[in-house]
């Protein structure tokens, strides 16, 4: 396989709500409807899957060779799910947190109980109160080995490509958090932070109470790998950190293995190696299709340029932006990336001057790859001073920011978000969805339409 033919894939989680916007636990019934409709249309029903709580579903795509192909598959599956929901008086709520208080019902499966017992049931429920989008960047076939992380039999070129894509994905973390922040409300409160990031990965340093606050090797962003050996060492270090956490919680290790646990399945990090043969990027909020398509375009182009130009991706101490030459892509060092930059991304976002400079450099790097979506990314870069996330757009309705969201306001937000999701799927559903972003979409539309 030529490096220009690597594939990209997507998974997006959605909350399921009824016609009034109230959270619904009818995921099993809904998914059965999706499977039946997919089979009737000659589609793969396996792209509609349950999540660990019954009010959430996941919609996946087959791996695609281009961002345009991926966007079409994504929109087709969304269209099918929306049609099934319409028949059942159910809707997909697309943003990263349900704005009102919920108490999700966890599925009775061993692997979920193991995770909940290890991190604590109350803490683990944060994972059922926020939704994310995962993008997969394919690496050379066979280079990822589920038993030992990186295959000993892979070629030096394959291992180098894996290392560069892994480091690129790590370097993009705060940019994706900043650009794709979705819902300002969590459990009825406007917390002024990127709630999905805060409540999922957490941070002891910043006082963010989330699922993995005290287990950063398992759920936080891991450092760059300066060589394949350090990448392998990182995987095993994380694996043993998880086993030790299980020991401390009184969970027998054999239960983890019997439930399908393994070296790579002990990772819930923002960037991780996936046994499917991909580098999986998990830091992206669930959001509207227009925002997800822009993220797809950004990631596809950045990764393609690294591969095509055979760039070596390495961090440099004191560097705060992306810089590149004929054979190297230099990125911010990890201490800054996972420290000041992460904090700024999760608080002020692109409004923070250091975040803006960092995002601007990433857009400049990705745009140079050209193709569908490049014009929109250029427009985004040119108007970055006026950029508004979906989170900021919603919060503008509540000025000054509302401390506590009423039930009526929360349900109205949910219904309006469902309306916008359905409208965007209808609008973007074409042979060239990324070209639609290029030719028809203004910057303000990225945030609100």
ZAMARGU-4260 file (C-alpha; in steps of 0.2 Angstrom, whole numbers, plus 5000, padded with zeros to 4 digits):
<rodrens>
0) 5000/5000/5000 | 5007/5017/4995 | 5008/5030/5009 | 4996/5041/4999 | 4983/5027/5000
5) 4981/5026/5019 | 4963/5026/5025 | 4953/5036/5038 | 4938/5031/5049 | 4926/5039/5061
10) 4915/5035/5076 | 4903/5047/5083 | 4893/5045/5099 | 4876/5053/5101 | 4863/5055/5115
15) 4846/5048/5111 | 4831/5059/5116 | 4812/5059/5113 | 4802/5072/5103 | 4802/5084/5118
20) 4821/5083/5120 | 4821/5072/5136 | 4834/5059/5137 | 4829/5041/5132 | 4835/5024/5136
25) 4828/5016/5121 | 4845/5013/5113 | 4842/4995/5110 | 4826/4997/5101 | 4833/5011/5091
30) 4848/5001/5086 | 4837/4986/5081 | 4828/4998/5069 | 4844/5005/5062 | 4850/4987/5059
35) 4834/4982/5050 | 4834/4998/5039 | 4852/4995/5035 | 4849/4977/5029 | 4834/4983/5019
40) 4845/4996/5010 | 4860/4984/5007 | 4871/4993/5020 | 4881/4986/5034 | 4871/4986/5051
45) 4887/4984/5060 | 4890/5003/5059 | 4876/5006/5072 | 4882/5000/5089 | 4877/5002/5107
50) 4888/5012/5120 | 4890/5008/5138 | 4875/5018/5144 | 4857/5015/5137 | 4854/5033/5132
55) 4869/5034/5120 | 4873/5026/5103 | 4888/5026/5092 | 4887/5028/5073 | 4903/5022/5064
60) 4909/5022/5046 | 4919/5010/5035 | 4937/5015/5032 | 4939/5027/5018 | 4953/5033/5007
65) 4948/5051/5006 | 4940/5064/5017 | 4926/5066/5004 | 4923/5047/5004 | 4923/5047/5023
70) 4911/5062/5024 | 4899/5053/5012 | 4898/5037/5022 | 4896/5047/5038 | 4882/5057/5031
75) 4873/5042/5024 | 4874/5033/5040 | 4867/5048/5050 | 4853/5050/5037 | 4848/5032/5040
80) 4848/5034/5059 | 4838/5050/5058 | 4825/5042/5047 | 4824/5027/5060 | 4822/5040/5074
85) 4808/5049/5065 | 4798/5033/5065 | 4800/5030/5083 | 4798/5048/5089 | 4817/5048/5094
90) 4830/5060/5089 | 4849/5061/5089 | 4856/5075/5100 | 4874/5079/5093 | 4883/5089/5106
95) 4896/5083/5118 | 4886/5085/5134 | 4867/5084/5137 | 4864/5101/5145 | 4853/5095/5160
100) 4856/5083/5174 | 4855/5065/5169 | 4858/5048/5178 | 4863/5036/5164 | 4859/5018/5165
105) 4875/5007/5163 | 4874/4991/5153 | 4877/4975/5163 | 4893/4969/5155 | 4909/4964/5164
110) 4921/4976/5155 | 4910/4991/5160 | 4909/4985/5178 | 4928/4982/5179 | 4931/5000/5173
115) 4918/5007/5185 | 4925/4997/5200 | 4942/5003/5196 | 4940/5021/5194 | 4924/5022/5205
120) 4906/5021/5199 | 4902/5040/5202 | 4917/5045/5193 | 4915/5033/5179 | 4897/5040/5176
125) 4905/5055/5169 | 4909/5045/5153 | 4890/5042/5151 | 4887/5061/5152 | 4898/5067/5138
130) 4900/5061/5120 | 4915/5061/5108 | 4920/5059/5090 | 4935/5047/5087 | 4945/5048/5071
135) 4956/5034/5065 | 4972/5037/5055 | 4978/5021/5046 | 4996/5016/5048 | 5005/5002/5038
140) 4997/4985/5038 | 5004/4974/5052 | 5014/4987/5061 | 5003/4988/5076 | 5003/4971/5085
145) 4990/4970/5099 | 5002/4958/5109 | 5017/4969/5109 | 5011/4986/5103 | 5023/4987/5088
150) 5027/4972/5077 | 5045/4966/5077 | 5043/4960/5059 | 5038/4977/5052 | 5049/4987/5041
155) 5059/5002/5048 | 5049/5013/5036 | 5033/5006/5043 | 5038/5010/5061 | 5044/5027/5056
160) 5028/5031/5049 | 5018/5025/5064 | 5029/5036/5075 | 5027/5051/5065 | 5008/5049/5064
165) 5007/5046/5083 | 5017/5061/5086 | 5007/5072/5074 | 4991/5066/5082 | 4998/5070/5099
170) 5003/5088/5094 | 4986/5091/5087 | 4977/5088/5104 | 4974/5106/5110 | 4970/5112/5092
175) 4955/5100/5091 | 4949/5104/5109 | 4949/5122/5104 | 4940/5121/5088 | 4927/5108/5091
180) 4921/5113/5109 | 4902/5110/5108 | 4891/5112/5123 | 4894/5125/5137 | 4882/5116/5149
185) 4886/5101/5160 | 4873/5094/5172 | 4863/5111/5170 | 4878/5122/5174 | 4889/5133/5163
190) 4906/5128/5169 | 4916/5139/5157 | 4927/5125/5152 | 4928/5112/5138 | 4917/5100/5148
195) 4920/5084/5138 | 4939/5086/5141 | 4937/5091/5159 | 4925/5077/5164 | 4933/5063/5153
200) 4951/5065/5155 | 4952/5075/5170 | 4968/5083/5178 | 4975/5083/5196 | 4986/5097/5191
205) 4972/5109/5185 | 4959/5102/5198 | 4948/5094/5184 | 4937/5081/5191 | 4935/5068/5178
210) 4935/5049/5174 | 4954/5048/5173 | 4959/5062/5185 | 4970/5050/5195 | 4974/5038/5181
215) 4982/5050/5168 | 4993/5036/5161 | 4977/5027/5156 | 4966/5042/5151 | 4977/5057/5149
220) 4987/5063/5135 | 5003/5053/5134 | 5020/5061/5129 | 5028/5060/5112 | 5038/5045/5107
225) 5056/5049/5102 | 5058/5031/5095 | 5048/5015/5093 | 5056/5008/5109 | 5049/5022/5119
230) 5032/5020/5111 | 5032/5002/5116 | 5038/5005/5133 | 5024/5018/5135 | 5011/5005/5130
235) 5017/4993/5143 | 5019/5006/5157 | 5001/5011/5154 | 4995/4993/5154 | 5003/4990/5171
240) 4997/5006/5178 | 4979/5000/5174 | 4982/4983/5182 | 4989/4991/5198 | 4974/5002/5199
245) 4963/4986/5198 | 4973/4978/5212 | 4971/4994/5222 | 4952/4993/5219 | 4951/4975/5223
250) 4947/4969/5206 | 4955/4953/5201 | 4966/4954/5186 | 4959/4938/5178 | 4942/4947/5176
255) 4949/4960/5165 | 4957/4947/5153 | 4942/4936/5153 | 4932/4952/5148 | 4943/4954/5133
260) 4956/4965/5141 | 4973/4966/5134 | 4988/4978/5131 | 4980/4990/5119 | 4962/4988/5127
265) 4969/4996/5143 | 4970/5013/5135 | 4957/5027/5135 | 4969/5040/5131 | 4966/5055/5119
270) 4978/5047/5107 | 4980/5028/5107 | 4986/5014/5096 | 4971/5003/5090 | 4972/4985/5086
275) 4962/4989/5070 | 4979/4996/5064 | 4976/5014/5067 | 4981/5029/5077 | 4965/5033/5086
280) 4961/5052/5090 | 4948/5053/5104 | 4949/5071/5110 | 4936/5078/5098 | 4919/5083/5105
285) 4903/5076/5097 | 4897/5090/5086 | 4887/5095/5071 | 4892/5087/5054 | 4899/5104/5048
290) 4911/5104/5062 | 4916/5086/5061 | 4919/5087/5042 | 4931/5102/5045 | 4940/5091/5058
295) 4941/5077/5046 | 4948/5089/5032 | 4961/5096/5044 | 4967/5079/5050 | 4967/5071/5033
300) 4977/5085/5026 | 4990/5086/5040 | 4993/5067/5040 | 4994/5066/5021 | 5007/5080/5020
305) 5017/5071/5034 | 5017/5055/5024 | 5019/5062/5007 | 5034/5073/5011 | 5040/5060/5023
310) 5042/5072/5037 | 5050/5068/5054 | 5038/5074/5068 | 5048/5079/5083 | 5045/5091/5098
315) 5056/5105/5102 | 5058/5113/5119 | 5052/5131/5120 | 5042/5129/5103 | 5024/5135/5104
320) 5018/5133/5086 | 5021/5121/5071 | 5037/5124/5061 | 5042/5114/5046 | 5056/5112/5034
325) 5060/5100/5019 | 5061/5085/5030 | 5055/5089/5048 | 5039/5095/5056 | 5044/5103/5073
330) 5030/5104/5086 | 5027/5111/5104 | 5036/5101/5117 | 5025/5090/5128 | 5027/5100/5144
335) 5019/5115/5136 | 5007/5105/5125 | 5000/5096/5140 | 5002/5111/5152 | 4999/5129/5148
340) 4992/5125/5131 | 4980/5112/5136 | 4974/5124/5150 | 4972/5138/5138 | 4963/5127/5126
345) 4950/5121/5139 | 4947/5138/5146 | 4949/5153/5133 | 4951/5142/5118 | 4956/5151/5102
350) 4953/5168/5110 | 4969/5165/5119 | 4983/5172/5109 | 4995/5157/5112 | 4981/5145/5106
355) 4977/5156/5091 | 4995/5156/5085 | 4997/5137/5088 | 4980/5134/5078 | 4985/5146/5065
360) 5001/5137/5061 | 4992/5120/5060 | 4980/5127/5048 | 4994/5134/5038 | 5002/5117/5038
365) 4987/5108/5033 | 4981/5120/5019 | 4996/5117/5009 | 4991/5099/5005 | 4977/5106/4994
370) 4961/5097/4989 | 4943/5098/4994 | 4941/5106/5011 | 4957/5117/5009 | 4947/5133/5004
375) 4937/5132/5019 | 4952/5129/5030 | 4960/5144/5022 | 4944/5154/5026 | 4944/5148/5044
380) 4962/5153/5046 | 4959/5170/5038 | 4945/5174/5050 | 4952/5166/5065 | 4951/5182/5075
385) 4932/5180/5074 | 4930/5162/5076 | 4916/5156/5087 | 4914/5138/5093 | 4897/5130/5095
390) 4899/5132/5114 | 4902/5150/5113 | 4888/5152/5100 | 4875/5144/5112 | 4882/5154/5127
395) 4879/5170/5118 | 4860/5167/5121 | 4864/5168/5140 | 4872/5184/5144 | 4879/5186/5157
400) 4882/5167/5157 | 4868/5158/5166 | 4874/5149/5182 | 4860/5137/5182 | 4850/5131/5167
405) 4831/5129/5168 | 4823/5113/5162 | 4813/5123/5149 | 4829/5131/5142 | 4839/5115/5142
410) 4825/5106/5133 | 4824/5120/5120 | 4843/5119/5117 | 4842/5100/5114 | 4827/5102/5102
415) 4836/5116/5092 | 4852/5106/5091 | 4842/5091/5085 | 4834/5102/5072 | 4852/5109/5066
420) 4859/5091/5065 | 4845/5086/5054 | 4846/5102/5043 | 4865/5100/5041 | 4863/5082/5036
425) 4851/5086/5022 | 4861/5101/5017 | 4878/5092/5016 | 4872/5076/5009 | 4880/5077/4991
430) 4893/5069/4981 | 4906/5081/4987 | 4902/5087/5005 | 4919/5094/5008 | 4918/5105/4992
435) 4901/5111/5000 | 4911/5118/5014 | 4923/5126/5002 | 4910/5134/4991 | 4895/5138/5002
440) 4900/5140/5020 | 4904/5156/5028 | 4914/5156/5045 | 4899/5160/5055 | 4890/5144/5048
445) 4904/5133/5055 | 4898/5139/5072 | 4879/5139/5071 | 4871/5132/5056
</rodrens>
